[in-house]
Amino acid sequence: MAVVELAMVLAAVGYGAYRLVRSQASARRYLEDGEEPPLELDHLSSSLRRLAQETRTLRISLESPIRSIRELLHADITRTHEDIESIDHALMEASRQVNEWLAMVDRLPERDRQRFEEVGGSADTVRAALSAENGAFERSRFHVEGKPTLDLRMMALGRELVRIEGALQVRSRIYR
């Protein structure tokens, strides 16, 4: 009986080690994939500077749930209930972060909001994307008839954040 218990413990430890190695390899690939160029923020007010930084942070943080959703598409006999719950948690966290970003835009002082719009920034597309998801990204809405899959919808949101990031880095005043 003790041998069976020992074998069960060793199997559980081995499985845990396998999942840890797989997770670390995935994280390493992500970190090695590319570098972000530094943001050009010296021409911005402090609130727009913070918005630009948060825009980049949000965009980067969306990459994790997008990868998780794509992994969910592939059959994996080692997938557990915890894996599914972690995807749900990542989607919930992404929803929270998008809502916080939208609130940050809404709280911009009037002068900064005007400057944001002057350079082509707008929260409308981001707000519409979240509204189309009924206010939150959910695994249950992975496939919505007539729309791309959730990972592609989130990638479109990421592209809009890249556009906003770029717009905030443009200097609108030309010095002569």
Residue frames relative to the residue before (quaternion, step in Angstrom):
aa qw qx qy qz dx dy dz
M 1.0000 0.0000 0.0000 0.0000 0.00 0.00 0.00
A 0.6535 0.5133 -0.3142 0.4591 3.60 0.97 -0.84
V 0.6189 0.5453 -0.3432 0.4493 3.59 1.08 -0.69
V 0.6421 0.5151 -0.3165 0.4714 3.58 1.02 -0.81
E 0.6518 0.5049 -0.3130 0.4715 3.59 0.95 -0.88
L 0.6459 0.5120 -0.3170 0.4693 3.58 0.97 -0.83
A 0.6452 0.5157 -0.3159 0.4668 3.58 0.99 -0.83
M 0.6399 0.5195 -0.3189 0.4679 3.60 1.03 -0.78
V 0.6529 0.5042 -0.3070 0.4745 3.58 0.94 -0.87
L 0.6660 0.4979 -0.3017 0.4663 3.59 0.92 -0.89
A 0.6327 0.5191 -0.3281 0.4718 3.60 1.03 -0.76
A 0.6611 0.5012 -0.3073 0.4662 3.59 0.94 -0.86
V 0.6508 0.5014 -0.3101 0.4785 3.58 0.98 -0.85
G 0.6500 0.5171 -0.3129 0.4607 3.59 0.95 -0.84
Y 0.6515 0.5059 -0.3077 0.4742 3.55 0.97 -0.86
G 0.6466 0.5179 -0.3098 0.4667 3.58 0.97 -0.83
A 0.6481 0.5068 -0.3109 0.4758 3.57 0.99 -0.85
Y 0.6298 0.5359 -0.3295 0.4556 3.59 0.99 -0.82
R 0.6786 0.4840 -0.2893 0.4706 3.58 0.89 -0.94
L 0.6310 0.5312 -0.3308 0.4586 3.60 1.02 -0.74
V 0.6585 0.4985 -0.3057 0.4737 3.58 0.90 -0.91
R 0.6525 0.5133 -0.3105 0.4630 3.59 0.93 -0.87
S 0.6566 0.5076 -0.3003 0.4701 3.58 0.97 -0.84
Q 0.6634 0.4990 -0.3037 0.4676 3.59 0.94 -0.87
A 0.6349 0.5197 -0.3345 0.4636 3.60 0.99 -0.75
S 0.6439 0.5159 -0.3188 0.4665 3.58 0.99 -0.79
A 0.6601 0.4975 -0.3024 0.4747 3.58 0.95 -0.86
R 0.6428 0.5210 -0.3240 0.4586 3.59 0.97 -0.81
R 0.6370 0.5172 -0.3283 0.4679 3.61 0.96 -0.84
Y 0.6414 0.5307 -0.3205 0.4519 3.57 0.98 -0.85
L 0.6944 0.4785 -0.2790 0.4594 3.58 0.86 -0.93
E 0.6974 0.4711 -0.2735 0.4658 3.57 1.08 -0.69
D 0.5180 0.6908 -0.3992 0.3083 3.60 1.20 -0.39
G 0.8051 -0.2161 0.1562 0.5298 3.60 0.91 -0.62
E 0.3538 -0.7033 0.5738 0.2258 3.46 -1.33 0.30
E 0.3987 -0.6913 0.5524 0.2410 3.52 -1.15 0.66
P 0.3933 -0.6866 0.5409 0.2852 3.60 -0.85 0.83
P 0.5650 -0.6073 0.4167 0.3719 3.62 -1.03 0.61
L 0.5015 -0.6401 0.4946 0.3069 3.53 -1.15 0.67
E 0.3171 -0.7084 0.5999 0.1944 3.57 -1.12 0.75
L 0.0888 0.8598 -0.4881 0.1205 3.57 -0.04 1.30
D 0.4621 0.7376 -0.4304 0.2392 3.60 1.18 -0.25
H 0.6627 0.5008 -0.3069 0.4646 3.63 1.19 -0.36
L 0.6308 0.5625 -0.3192 0.4287 3.59 1.27 -0.15
S 0.5440 -0.5639 0.5017 0.3666 3.53 -1.29 0.43
S 0.6781 -0.5021 0.3345 0.4198 3.58 -1.21 0.31
S 0.6732 0.4845 -0.3220 0.4565 3.62 0.94 -0.73
L 0.6635 0.4704 -0.3152 0.4890 3.63 1.02 -0.66
R 0.5827 0.5587 -0.3619 0.4661 3.57 1.14 -0.63
R 0.6702 0.4868 -0.2935 0.4772 3.56 0.91 -0.94
L 0.6296 0.5316 -0.3326 0.4585 3.60 1.03 -0.78
A 0.6414 0.5159 -0.3252 0.4655 3.60 0.96 -0.82
Q 0.6604 0.4979 -0.3066 0.4712 3.59 0.95 -0.85
E 0.6805 0.4793 -0.2901 0.4723 3.58 0.94 -0.86
T 0.5886 0.5590 -0.3667 0.4546 3.58 1.14 -0.59
R 0.6658 0.4820 -0.3005 0.4839 3.56 0.92 -0.89
T 0.6441 0.5253 -0.3261 0.4504 3.59 0.90 -0.88
L 0.6541 0.5076 -0.3103 0.4672 3.57 0.94 -0.88
R 0.6501 0.5243 -0.3200 0.4473 3.57 0.88 -0.92
I 0.6784 0.4812 -0.2882 0.4745 3.57 0.89 -0.93
S 0.6698 0.5052 -0.3129 0.4452 3.59 0.95 -0.81
L 0.6007 0.5588 -0.3681 0.4376 3.62 1.15 -0.43
E 0.5584 0.6339 -0.3857 0.3709 3.58 1.17 -0.49
S 0.6302 0.5543 -0.3417 0.4230 3.61 1.03 -0.69
P 0.7057 0.4189 -0.3062 0.4824 3.66 0.72 -0.84
I 0.5883 0.5577 -0.3809 0.4448 3.61 1.10 -0.59
R 0.6577 0.4908 -0.3103 0.4799 3.61 0.93 -0.87
S 0.6488 0.5287 -0.3208 0.4434 3.58 0.95 -0.86
I 0.6440 0.5126 -0.3226 0.4674 3.57 0.97 -0.83
R 0.6598 0.5071 -0.3110 0.4591 3.58 0.95 -0.85
E 0.6347 0.5153 -0.3287 0.4728 3.57 1.04 -0.73
L 0.6079 0.5670 -0.3431 0.4373 3.56 1.11 -0.70
L 0.6072 0.5769 -0.3449 0.4237 3.58 1.14 -0.60
H 0.6927 0.4565 -0.2674 0.4902 3.57 1.12 -0.63
A 0.4898 -0.6513 0.4931 0.3045 3.54 -0.93 0.91
D 0.0587 0.7894 -0.6050 0.0865 3.55 -0.88 0.95
I 0.3162 -0.7824 0.5063 0.1775 3.56 -0.41 1.21
T 0.6562 0.5055 -0.3243 0.4568 3.60 1.21 -0.32
R 0.4500 0.6891 -0.4616 0.3310 3.62 1.25 -0.05
T 0.1563 -0.7938 0.5853 0.0539 3.52 -0.96 0.94
H 0.6902 -0.4338 0.3715 0.4443 3.52 -1.34 0.06
E 0.6154 0.5489 -0.3476 0.4463 3.61 1.08 -0.69
D 0.6080 0.5488 -0.3512 0.4536 3.60 1.08 -0.69
I 0.6603 0.4987 -0.2963 0.4769 3.56 0.94 -0.92
E 0.6573 0.5013 -0.3088 0.4705 3.59 0.95 -0.84
S 0.6423 0.5151 -0.3409 0.4538 3.59 1.00 -0.71
I 0.6117 0.5212 -0.3519 0.4800 3.62 1.09 -0.61
D 0.6404 0.5160 -0.3235 0.4679 3.57 0.94 -0.86
H 0.6546 0.5076 -0.3069 0.4687 3.57 0.97 -0.86
A 0.6520 0.5130 -0.3172 0.4595 3.61 0.95 -0.85
L 0.6518 0.5001 -0.3134 0.4764 3.59 1.02 -0.76
M 0.6336 0.5172 -0.3250 0.4748 3.57 1.02 -0.79
E 0.6554 0.5091 -0.3004 0.4701 3.58 0.98 -0.89
A 0.6375 0.5158 -0.3260 0.4705 3.60 0.98 -0.81
S 0.6324 0.5245 -0.3278 0.4665 3.59 0.99 -0.79
R 0.6495 0.5146 -0.3116 0.4651 3.57 0.94 -0.88
Q 0.6747 0.5032 -0.2979 0.4504 3.57 0.89 -0.92
V 0.6370 0.5075 -0.3331 0.4751 3.60 0.98 -0.77
N 0.6515 0.5098 -0.3159 0.4646 3.59 0.95 -0.84
E 0.6440 0.5084 -0.3226 0.4719 3.59 1.00 -0.76
W 0.6319 0.5257 -0.3301 0.4642 3.58 1.00 -0.80
L 0.6527 0.5076 -0.3117 0.4681 3.58 0.94 -0.89
A 0.6413 0.5116 -0.3221 0.4725 3.59 1.00 -0.78
M 0.6183 0.5408 -0.3391 0.4584 3.59 1.06 -0.74
V 0.6427 0.5027 -0.3171 0.4834 3.58 0.98 -0.84
D 0.6637 0.5168 -0.3046 0.4469 3.59 0.93 -0.90
R 0.7032 0.4649 -0.2629 0.4693 3.59 1.11 -0.63
L 0.4084 0.7149 -0.4861 0.2929 3.60 1.22 -0.04
P 0.5076 -0.6096 0.4978 0.3506 3.60 -1.03 0.69
E 0.6761 -0.5284 0.3269 0.3960 3.59 -1.11 0.65
R 0.6544 0.5187 -0.3175 0.4492 3.59 0.88 -0.89
D 0.6828 0.4713 -0.2828 0.4814 3.58 0.95 -0.86
R 0.6124 0.5379 -0.3527 0.4597 3.58 1.07 -0.68
Q 0.6409 0.5122 -0.3197 0.4741 3.58 1.01 -0.81
R 0.6496 0.5124 -0.3105 0.4681 3.57 0.94 -0.90
F 0.6141 0.5513 -0.3257 0.4614 3.57 1.02 -0.86
E 0.6975 0.4575 -0.2652 0.4835 3.59 0.90 -0.92
E 0.6033 0.5766 -0.3498 0.4257 3.60 1.06 -0.74
V 0.7334 0.4030 -0.2339 0.4951 3.57 0.96 -0.81
G 0.6344 -0.5679 0.3193 0.4160 3.58 1.26 0.15
G 0.4683 0.6718 -0.4504 0.3556 3.56 1.24 0.24
S 0.1262 0.7697 -0.6192 0.0902 3.54 -1.11 0.68
A 0.3552 -0.7301 0.5437 0.2125 3.52 -1.07 0.72
D 0.4197 0.7540 -0.4414 0.2460 3.59 1.26 -0.17
T 0.6830 0.4805 -0.3024 0.4595 3.61 0.84 -0.89
V 0.6427 0.5092 -0.3169 0.4767 3.58 1.02 -0.81
R 0.6502 0.5122 -0.3073 0.4695 3.57 0.97 -0.91
A 0.6596 0.5064 -0.3063 0.4633 3.59 0.96 -0.86
A 0.6315 0.5361 -0.3345 0.4493 3.59 1.00 -0.80
L 0.6842 0.4617 -0.2897 0.4846 3.59 0.91 -0.87
S 0.6242 0.5365 -0.3332 0.4600 3.57 1.03 -0.74
A 0.6397 0.5278 -0.3201 0.4579 3.60 1.04 -0.77
E 0.6758 0.4478 -0.2777 0.5154 3.58 1.26 -0.43
N 0.4880 -0.6675 0.4092 0.3859 3.58 1.31 0.26
G 0.7375 -0.4583 0.2176 0.4458 3.56 1.03 0.84
A 0.8040 0.1175 -0.0698 0.5788 3.62 1.20 -0.13
F 0.4333 -0.6535 0.5527 0.2822 3.53 -1.18 0.67
E 0.0390 0.8038 -0.5896 0.0682 3.57 -0.83 1.02
R 0.5607 -0.6125 0.4495 0.3293 3.52 -1.08 0.80
S 0.6130 0.5713 -0.3456 0.4223 3.59 1.09 -0.70
R 0.7107 0.3934 -0.2470 0.5284 3.60 1.24 -0.37
F 0.1996 0.8070 -0.5287 0.1715 3.57 1.15 0.62
H 0.7654 0.1628 -0.0774 0.6178 3.56 0.91 -0.97
V 0.0237 0.7553 -0.6533 0.0465 3.55 -0.75 1.12
E 0.5084 -0.6825 0.4289 0.3030 3.54 -0.69 1.09
G 0.8243 0.2213 -0.1893 0.4855 3.52 -0.93 0.99
K 0.7056 0.3856 -0.2554 0.5368 3.59 1.28 0.06
P 0.5836 -0.5454 0.4474 0.4023 3.57 -1.24 0.35
T 0.6428 -0.5062 0.3900 0.4225 3.58 -1.24 0.25
L 0.7049 -0.4955 0.3145 0.3983 3.56 -1.25 0.48
D 0.6364 0.5248 -0.3507 0.4433 3.62 0.93 -0.75
L 0.6672 0.4883 -0.3022 0.4745 3.60 0.99 -0.77
R 0.6278 0.5183 -0.3385 0.4718 3.59 1.05 -0.70
M 0.6631 0.4841 -0.3050 0.4827 3.57 1.01 -0.78
M 0.6105 0.5371 -0.3522 0.4634 3.61 1.09 -0.62
A 0.6199 0.5283 -0.3397 0.4702 3.59 1.04 -0.73
L 0.6225 0.5193 -0.3308 0.4832 3.57 1.05 -0.74
G 0.6365 0.5274 -0.3191 0.4636 3.58 0.99 -0.81
R 0.6424 0.5139 -0.3244 0.4669 3.60 0.99 -0.79
E 0.6348 0.5121 -0.3317 0.4740 3.58 1.03 -0.71
L 0.6406 0.5104 -0.3262 0.4719 3.59 1.02 -0.71
V 0.5990 0.5339 -0.3543 0.4802 3.61 1.09 -0.66
R 0.6477 0.5229 -0.3147 0.4561 3.57 0.94 -0.89
I 0.6603 0.4967 -0.2995 0.4771 3.58 0.95 -0.91
E 0.6102 0.5539 -0.3353 0.4565 3.57 1.01 -0.85
G 0.6815 0.4884 -0.2737 0.4713 3.55 0.91 -0.96
A 0.6437 0.5302 -0.3216 0.4485 3.57 0.97 -0.87
L 0.6681 0.5060 -0.3067 0.4512 3.58 0.96 -0.80
Q 0.6718 0.5014 -0.3030 0.4533 3.58 1.13 -0.46
V 0.5483 0.6107 -0.3964 0.4115 3.59 1.28 -0.17
R 0.3200 -0.7129 0.5939 0.1916 3.54 -0.96 0.94
S 0.2758 -0.8039 0.5044 0.1524 3.58 -0.53 1.13
R 0.6880 0.4383 -0.2898 0.5006 3.60 1.11 -0.44
I 0.2025 -0.7604 0.6077 0.1070 3.52 -0.87 0.98
Y 0.2632 -0.7732 0.5608 0.1358 3.55 -0.72 1.10
R 0.1617 -0.7906 0.5854 0.0781 3.56 -0.97 0.89
